[in-house]
Amino acid sequence: MAKDGAKPKYETAEQMQAAIDAYFASCEGKVLTNAEGEPMLNKYGMPIIYGEKPLTMSGLALALGFKSRQSLLNYKAKAEFLDTVTRAKQKVEEYVEGRLFDKDGSAGAKFSLENNFGWASKQETKVEAEARVVIIDDIPDA
């Protein structure tokens, strides 16, 4: 949000959405092709992608011209931008969540989800008490 009467970075949600779409498109990467223009495949039969970049909140904020990711998140305070910023944040979160299933990215994904999206690791501690029965047989006969 603008301070001291400065012009806001985005006047409309549509302007911001166009910049968000451009950021996501820039992260996609391209399919590597051979001389015939056919996609080259890895050992699993999947196309080889190069130039792909991870989706991050900081990367999104910088691509949109903000000084920090918090500056981007502050735009959610404006009703017109709430859905736009929320959807963009959700797309980044979905990407990061997907990295939990990737052995190379799971630790970083966990860190990002906990620190950027409010996720928490849940640890359960189970405490078992040993039951003791004490028999008292020294009651005097009446």
N, C-alpha and C positions, 0 to 999 in steps of 0.2 A: 504494500500500500504506500502511496506517496506521502512524503513528509514535507512540512513547511510549504505547502501550496505547489509542490512539484507535480508535474503531469504524471498520472499513473502510467505504468508500462503498457497496460492494455485497457482500451476503452470499452471493449465488448468481449463477451465470452467467445464469440465466433473468431475474433482475432487471436485470442489465446489458444483456442482449439486448433487453429491452423498451425501455430507454432509447435504445439504439442504433437500433432500428427507428423510434422517434419522431423522432430526429434526421434520419434519412434521409428520412422522410416530410415533415418540415418543409422540406426542401430542394427538393422536387419541383416546386413551383409549381402554378399552375392554368391551365386552358385558357380563353382569352378567348372569350366567346360574344356573339352579337348579341341583339337584342330577342326573337327567337324561340327562343333557347336553343341555336342551332346554333353550332358552333365557327367562329371567324373564322380565315381562312387567310392566310399570307404569300404573297409572289409566287411561291414555289416549291410552293405547294399544301399546306404543312405547317401544322398548328394553331399559333396564336400562344400562347406560354406566358408568363405574367407571375408575378412573385414567386419565380422559381426562384433558388436559391442554389447556389454551387459546393460540392461535397463536399470538405472539408479535414480533416486530422488535428487541427489546432488547434480548428476549429469543433466537431468531434466531442468532443474532450476537454472543451471548455467546456460543451457541451450535457449532458455526463454529470456535470458538477459538479467536474471536476478543475481544479487550478490551472495545469497545463501539459499539453502532449501527452505529455511524458516520464512524468508521473504515470500517465497512461492506459497507456502502453506498459509500465510497471513491473508492471501487473497480469498480464502474460504470464508472470511468474515463478511465479504461482500456477497449478498444473496445471489446476484447474477452469476458469480463465478463458483459458487459452492459445488454444484454438480460437475462442472468442468474439471476443477482441481481434484475432486473426490474420485472421479472416473480415472484420471491420469494416475493418481496415487494407487488406485486399485489395480491398474494394469502393471505397474512396477511391482506391487506386492505379489501379484499372480506369477510374474516371472521369477521373483526371488523364491517363492514357495516351491515352484517347480524345480529349482536348483537343489532342494533338499533331497531329491532322488538321484542326484548326480554326485558320485563319490568325490569328484574334484571340487565341487562347489558347496557341499553341504555345510561345512563349518562357517564359511562366510555368509551363507544364506541364513543360518540360524542366528548369527550375530545381527544381521540386518533386520530380520523379522522382529527380534527382541527390542532393538534400539530404535527402529524407524516406524514400526507398525504396532507396537504394544503387545506383541506376543510374549508369553512367559513359559519358561520350562517348568513343568509341574513335577515336583518330587514328592513322593509319598513315603512316609516313614511308618513302618508297622512295628508297634511295640507290643510284645507279648509278655504278660505277667504269668509267673508260675503259680498255679493254684496250690495252696497248702491247706490241708485239713489236719487239725489238731484234735485228738480225742482225749478228753479229760475223764479219767475213770476214778478219781479220788473223792467222789461225792459220798459223804457218810450215809450209812443206812439209817432210816428213821424208825 
